[in-house]
Amino acid sequence: MLGGAADGVDGFMSDDAVRIRLGGQEDVGVLAALHRSTVLYAYAGIFPPDAPAPELESLIEDWAARIGPGCPVTQACFVAEAHDAIVGVVVAGPDPRAAAGGFLSRLHVDPSRWGTGIGRLLHQHAIAHLRAKEFRRATLWVLEGNVRARRFYEQLGWIPNGRRLTMYAPGGVDDVGYDLAL
């Protein structure tokens, strides 16, 4: 069972199976490895076979920058743990393109845990964080061809906003933007 009762500590929820906590510098390597394995699995049919795979070292640098000491104070990284192993992550903070708005990024769940509610639980914590920081709206980007993720976000109330970003031009792979009123 996921979820459970609020334990009164910053709105964190836990039960015997999954615990949500703030991520820190000590988690960078594990988060980078989770990120890499998740996207390799989830994006296998989206990127062409000759597209370069994300390099672990680059992902470690990216995660260190996202949750390191130089991050905005309004940004938080939430990790989901099951039996002392990190099985999911999400980052919530200011939108890098519009500082007045919130931004949800890097929601990754170990594919062996898909469909168990971990993604929804992480999403709930991220949205609660953005609301607590008084953001009125939030944005996220998702690969256009990632139908599973798009369906997930749309079920949670996210609405396509018509914006696009090219992610891998040789393969015609684009991100599409979504907005959510908070």
Buried (B, 14 or more C-beta within 10 A) or exposed (E): EBBBEEEEEBEBBBEEBBBBBBBEEEBBBBBBBBBBBBBEEBBEEBBEEEBEEBEBEEBBEBBBEBBEEEBEEBBBBBBBBBEEEBBBBBBBBBBEEEEEBBBBBBBBBBEEBBEBBBBBBBBBBBBBBBBEBEBEBBBBBBBBBBEEBBEBBEEBEBEBBEBEEEBBEEBEBBBBBBBBEB
